[in-house]
Amino acid sequence: MTTLAPEATHPSSKDGWFSACENWMDRRGKGAWIAAMILGFIFFWPLGLALLFYMIWSDRMFSKSHSCSRSKSFYRRDASSGNAAFDAYKADTLRRLEEEQQQFEAFMNRLRAAKDQSEFDEFMKDRSRKTEDKSAQAEA
């Protein structure tokens, strides 16, 4: 009696062809999904429509791509570069920039408050002038 060799298990072989295609498209990003949808509309419009509805239903159309979030991970503040001098310089620079931003926001708030106060003062002058003109016309 001969025994059959066990099947080679591919990660997507147990999930089926649909899951394999879905995973393949997900690895390539949102652009691959959009290209597949457009090609679906060109060759067989119900397929393109089905892909569009699937992209909306599965939240692939409006969510951030996983590849985008991975590519921007180097913007993390707490990540150490491995160089202590650079990390200290980076921390000092970020602290200084935060202080400058707070000072600038405080300046802008003072500037807005001064502008609002001058506009209010002008409004009150115009209002008092109009009431004086009305009272002068009523006496005449």
DRENMINU-68571 format. One record per residue: residue number from 0; z, x, y of N, C-alpha, C, O in turn. Coordinates in steps of 0.02 Angstrom, whole numbers, padded with zeros to 5 digits. Layout:
// DRENMINU-68571
   num     n.zz     n.xx     n.yy    ca.zz    ca.xx    ca.yy     c.zz     c.xx     c.yy     o.zz     o.xx     o.yy
   NUM        Z        X        Y        Z        X        Y        Z        X        Y        Z        X        Y
...
// end
This chain:
// DRENMINU-68571
   num     n.zz     n.xx     n.yy    ca.zz    ca.xx    ca.yy     c.zz     c.xx     c.yy     o.zz     o.xx     o.yy
     0    00000    00041   -00058    00000    00000    00000    00000    00044    00062    00038    00092    00065
     1   -00041    00029    00108   -00045    00068    00170   -00009    00031    00226   -00010   -00030    00229
     2    00022    00069    00268    00055    00039    00326    00012    00049    00387   -00021    00100    00395
     3    00013    00000    00428   -00025    00004    00490    00014    00045    00541    00076    00041    00545
     4   -00021    00083    00579    00012    00121    00632    00035    00072    00687    00000    00024    00702
     5    00093    00085    00715    00116    00040    00768    00068    00043    00827    00039    00094    00843
     6    00061   -00015    00860    00016   -00019    00917    00045    00023    00974    00105    00026    00984
     7   -00001    00054    01010    00020    00091    01069    00039    00040    01122    00000   -00004    01140
     8    00100    00046    01146    00123   -00004    01194    00112    00022    01264    00143    00071    01285
     9    00069   -00010    01299    00057    00003    01370    00106   -00041    01408    00120   -00097    01387
    10    00132   -00017    01464    00182   -00057    01500    00159   -00128    01516    00199   -00174    01519
    11    00094   -00136    01527    00070   -00202    01546    00043   -00241    01487    00024   -00299    01495
    12    00039   -00210    01427    00010   -00245    01370    00054   -00303    01346    00028   -00352    01321
    13    00119   -00297    01354    00163   -00351    01333    00165   -00408    01384    00184   -00464    01367
    14    00146   -00395    01446    00147   -00446    01498    00083   -00488    01499    00085   -00544    01525
    15    00030   -00463    01472   -00033   -00500    01474   -00079   -00472    01528   -00059   -00432    01570
    16   -00140   -00494    01525   -00190   -00467    01571   -00178   -00489    01643   -00193   -00451    01689
    17   -00151   -00549    01652   -00139   -00573    01721   -00086   -00530    01755   -00095   -00510    01813
    18   -00032   -00517    01721    00021   -00475    01750   -00002   -00404    01761    00017   -00372    01809
    19   -00045   -00380    01715   -00072   -00312    01723   -00115   -00309    01786   -00110   -00261    01824
    20   -00158   -00359    01796   -00200   -00361    01856   -00158   -00367    01919   -00171   -00335    01969
    21   -00107   -00409    01916   -00062   -00419    01973   -00027   -00354    01991   -00023   -00337    02050
    22   -00001   -00319    01942    00033   -00255    01954   -00015   -00203    01982    00002   -00165    02027
    23   -00076   -00202    01954   -00127   -00154    01978   -00143   -00167    02051   -00149   -00120    02091
    24   -00150   -00231    02070   -00165   -00249    02139   -00105   -00234    02185   -00114   -00210    02241
    25   -00045   -00247    02161    00014   -00233    02201    00021   -00159    02217    00042   -00141    02272
    26    00003   -00116    02169    00007   -00044    02181   -00042   -00022    02235   -00029    00028    02269
    27   -00096   -00058    02244   -00146   -00040    02294   -00132   -00072    02362   -00162   -00051    02411
    28   -00089   -00121    02366   -00068   -00149    02429   -00103   -00213    02448   -00143   -00240    02410
    29   -00087   -00236    02508   -00112   -00300    02532   -00188   -00298    02542   -00221   -00349    02534
    30   -00215   -00241    02560   -00287   -00235    02571   -00327   -00251    02508   -00380   -00281    02512
    31   -00301   -00230    02450   -00336   -00245    02387   -00336   -00319    02374   -00386   -00347    02350
    32   -00281   -00353    02388   -00278   -00425    02379   -00328   -00460    02424   -00362   -00507    02403
    33   -00331   -00438    02487   -00377   -00470    02534   -00450   -00457    02513   -00492   -00501    02517
    34   -00464   -00396    02490   -00532   -00380    02468   -00550   -00423    02408   -00606   -00448    02404
    35   -00504   -00431    02360   -00518   -00473    02302   -00530   -00545    02322   -00573   -00579    02294
    36   -00492   -00569    02371   -00501   -00637    02394   -00569   -00646    02426   -00603   -00696    02413
    37   -00590   -00599    02467   -00655   -00604    02500   -00711   -00601    02448   -00759   -00640    02452
    38   -00705   -00555    02400   -00756   -00552    02347   -00757   -00616    02306   -00810   -00639    02285
    39   -00698   -00645    02296   -00695   -00709    02261   -00732   -00763    02299   -00767   -00804    02269
    40   -00725   -00765    02364   -00761   -00814    02405   -00836   -00802    02403   -00875   -00849    02400
    41   -00856   -00739    02403   -00927   -00723    02403   -00960   -00742    02337   -01013   -00774    02337
    42   -00929   -00724    02280   -00962   -00735    02216   -00948   -00804    02187   -00993   -00834    02156
    43   -00888   -00830    02196   -00872   -00896    02167   -00815   -00924    02209   -00757   -00906    02199
    44   -00832   -00968    02257   -00784   -00989    02307   -00719   -01018    02279   -00667   -01008    02311
    45   -00718   -01053    02223   -00653   -01077    02198   -00606   -01020    02179   -00545   -01026    02184
    46   -00635   -00964    02156   -00593   -00906    02140   -00561   -00878    02203   -00502   -00861    02203
    47   -00600   -00872    02257   -00572   -00848    02320   -00519   -00895    02346   -00468   -00872    02372
    48   -00530   -00960    02340   -00481   -01008    02362   -00417   -01004    02320   -00362   -01009    02346
    49   -00427   -00995    02254   -00368   -00988    02210   -00328   -00925    02228   -00267   -00927    02229
    50   -00363   -00870    02243   -00327   -00809    02263   -00291   -00818    02329   -00235   -00794    02337
    51   -00322   -00853    02376   -00289   -00866    02440   -00225   -00906    02429   -00173   -00888    02456
    52   -00230   -00961    02391   -00170   -01000    02378   -00117   -00960    02341   -00057   -00967    02355
    53   -00137   -00918    02293   -00089   -00878    02257   -00056   -00827    02303    00005   -00816    02298
    54   -00094   -00797    02348   -00065   -00749    02395   -00014   -00783    02441    00038   -00754    02456
    55   -00029   -00843    02462    00018   -00879    02506    00079   -00901    02465    00136   -00892    02488
    56    00068   -00928    02406    00123   -00954    02364    00170   -00898    02343    00231   -00907    02342
    57    00142   -00840    02325    00184   -00785    02301    00210   -00741    02358    00243   -00690    02345
    58    00197   -00761    02420    00222   -00726    02479    00193   -00655    02485    00225   -00611    02513
    59    00133   -00645    02459    00100   -00580    02468    00062   -00577    02533    00048   -00523    02559
    60    00045   -00635    02561    00005   -00637    02622    00046   -00618    02683    00022   -00581    02726
    61    00108   -00641    02687    00147   -00633    02748    00205   -00584    02743    00240   -00573    02792
    62    00216   -00555    02685    00271   -00508    02677    00247   -00437    02689    00187   -00423    02684
    63    00294   -00394    02705    00277   -00324    02713    00261   -00294    02646    00291   -00311    02595
    64    00213   -00250    02645    00193   -00217    02583    00247   -00167    02564    00278   -00136    02607
    65    00258   -00160    02499    00307   -00111    02476    00286   -00041    02493    00329    00002    02506
    66    00222   -00027    02493    00199    00040    02508    00211    00058    02581    00223    00116    02597
    67    00209    00008    02625    00223    00022    02696    00296    00040    02706    00312    00085    02744
    68    00341    00005    02671    00411    00019    02680    00429    00087    02651    00474    00121    02677
    69    00394    00108    02599    00408    00174    02571    00381    00229    02615    00412    00282    02621
    70    00324    00218    02648    00295    00271    02688    00334    00283    02753    00330    00337    02782
    71    00372    00234    02775    00410    00242    02837    00483    00259    02824    00524    00255    02869
    72    00499    00278    02763    00569    00293    02747    00593    00357    02781    00654    00368    02784
    73    00548    00399    02805    00570    00460    02837    00599    00448    02907    00623    00495    02938
    74    00596    00386    02932    00625    00371    02997    00699    00357    02993    00731    00343    03044
    75    00728    00360    02934    00799    00346    02927    00839    00398    02966    00823    00458    02965
    76    00891    00375    03001    00932    00420    03042    00979    00461    02999    00991    00520    03014
    77    01006    00432    02948    01060    00464    02910    01034    00514    02859    01074    00550    02829
    78    00970    00517    02849    00942    00562    02798    00949    00634    02821    00932    00651    02878
    79    00974    00675    02778    00983    00745    02794    00919    00782    02778    00886    00769    02727
    80    00901    00829    02821    00841    00869    02809    00856    00929    02764    00811    00961    02737
    81    00920    00944    02756    00939    01002    02717    00953    01062    02761    00980    01112    02737
    82    00934    01059    02824    00945    01113    02872    01001    01090    02918    00991    01044    02958
    83    01058    01121    02915    01117    01100    02954    01105    01106    03029    01126    01063    03067
    84    01070    01159    03050    01057    01168    03122    01012    01113    03148    01024    01085    03202
    85    00960    01097    03110    00915    01044    03131    00950    00976    03131    00940    00935    03176
    86    00992    00964    03081    01029    00901    03078    01075    00893    03138    01081    00838    03166
    87    01108    00947    03158    01152    00945    03217    01111    00932    03280    01131    00893    03322
    88    01054    00966    03286    01010    00956    03344    00986    00884    03345    00985    00852    03399
    89    00966    00857    03288    00941    00789    03283    00996    00739    03303    00983    00692    03341
    90    01057    00749    03278    01112    00704    03294    01128    00706    03369    01140    00654    03400
    91    01128    00767    03398    01141    00774    03469    01087    00741    03511    01101    00707    03560
    92    01024    00751    03491    00969    00721    03528    00971    00645    03524    00960    00611    03574
    93    00984    00618    03465    00988    00545    03458    01046    00517    03498    01039    00463    03528
    94    01103    00552    03499    01160    00529    03539    01142    00529    03613    01158    00481    03649
    95    01109    00583    03636    01089    00588    03706    01040    00533    03725    01044    00503    03779
    96    00992    00520    03680    00943    00468    03694    00975    00398    03697    00956    00356    03737
    97    01025    00387    03654    01060    00323    03656    01098    00315    03721    01100    00261    03750
    98    01130    00369    03744    01165    00367    03809    01117    00353    03865    01131    00312    03909
    99    01059    00387    03865    01009    00375    03917    00984    00303    03915    00973    00273    03967
   100    00975    00276    03855    00953    00207    03850    01005    00160    03878    00988    00112    03913
   101    01069    00172    03863    01122    00129    03889    01125    00134    03966    01134    00084    03999
   102    01118    00195    03993    01118    00204    04065    01059    00168    04097    01066    00137    04149
   103    01000    00173    04065    00941    00140    04092    00949    00064    04091    00932    00030    04139
   104    00976    00037    04035    00987   -00034    04031    01038   -00058    04083    01029   -00111    04113
   105    01090   -00018    04095    01139   -00035    04147    01105   -00034    04216    01118   -00079    04257
   106    01063    00016    04229    01027    00019    04292    00982   -00042    04301    00980   -00071    04355
   107    00946   -00061    04248    00902   -00119    04252    00941   -00183    04264    00919   -00227    04301
   108    01000   -00188    04234    01043   -00247    04246    01066   -00249    04318    01066   -00303    04349
   109    01086   -00191    04346    01106   -00189    04417    01047   -00207    04462    01055   -00243    04511
   110    00988   -00181    04445    00928   -00195    04484    00911   -00270    04482    00895   -00299    04534
   111    00915   -00300    04424    00902   -00372    04419    00954   -00412    04458    00937   -00461    04491
   112    01017   -00391    04453    01070   -00427    04489    01059   -00422    04564    01069   -00471    04600
   113    01039   -00363    04588    01026   -00354    04660    00967   -00397    04682    00968   -00427    04735
   114    00915   -00399    04641    00856   -00440    04657    00875   -00514    04658    00856   -00551    04703
   115    00913   -00535    04607    00935   -00605    04605    00978   -00622    04666    00971   -00676    04694
   116    01022   -00576    04685    01065   -00588    04743    01024   -00594    04807    01036   -00637    04848
   117    00974   -00549    04815    00932   -00553    04876    00891   -00617    04876    00882   -00647    04929
   118    00865   -00638    04819    00828   -00701    04816    00873   -00760    04831    00853   -00807    04865
   119    00935   -00758    04806    00982   -00812    04820    01000   -00814    04895    01003   -00867    04925
   120    01012   -00755    04924    01027   -00752    04996    00969   -00779    05037    00981   -00816    05086
   121    00908   -00762    05019    00849   -00788    05054    00844   -00864    05047    00828   -00899    05096
   122    00859   -00889    04988    00858   -00962    04977    00910   -00996    05021    00896   -01048    05052
   123    00970   -00967    05024    01023   -00997    05065    01005   -00995    05139    01021   -01042    05176
   124    00973   -00941    05163    00951   -00938    05233    00899   -00992    05247    00904   -01026    05298
   125    00851   -00999    05203    00799   -01051    05212    00831   -01120    05211    00811   -01163    05251
   126    00878   -01131    05168    00911   -01196    05163    00950   -01212    05227    00947   -01267    05253
   127    00988   -01162    05250    01027   -01174    05312    00981   -01183    05372    00995   -01223    05417
   128    00925   -01147    05372    00876   -01154    05427    00846   -01225    05425    00838   -01255    05478
   129    00830   -01250    05366    00801   -01317    05360    00851   -01371    05381    00832   -01420    05413
   130    00915   -01362    05363    00965   -01411    05382    00977   -01409    05457    00988   -01461    05488
   131    00973   -01349    05488    00980   -01344    05561    00921   -01377    05596    00930   -01412    05646
   132    00860   -01368    05569    00800   -01399    05598    00804   -01475    05592    00785   -01510    05639
   133    00827   -01501    05536    00833   -01573    05527    00885   -01602    05574    00875   -01656    05603
   134    00941   -01567    05583    00994   -01592    05628    00970   -01589    05701    00988   -01632    05741
   135    00930   -01537    05717    00903   -01532    05786    00852   -01587    05798    00850   -01614    05853
   136    00811   -01605    05750    00763   -01659    05757    00797   -01726    05761    00774   -01771    05797
   137    00852   -01735    05725    00888   -01798    05725    00922   -01809    05794    00928   -01867    05816
   138    00945   -01756    05827    00977   -01762    05892    00926   -01776    05946    00942   -01808    05996
   139    00865   -01753    05937    00814   -01760    05989    00782   -01827    05991    00738   -01839    06033
// end
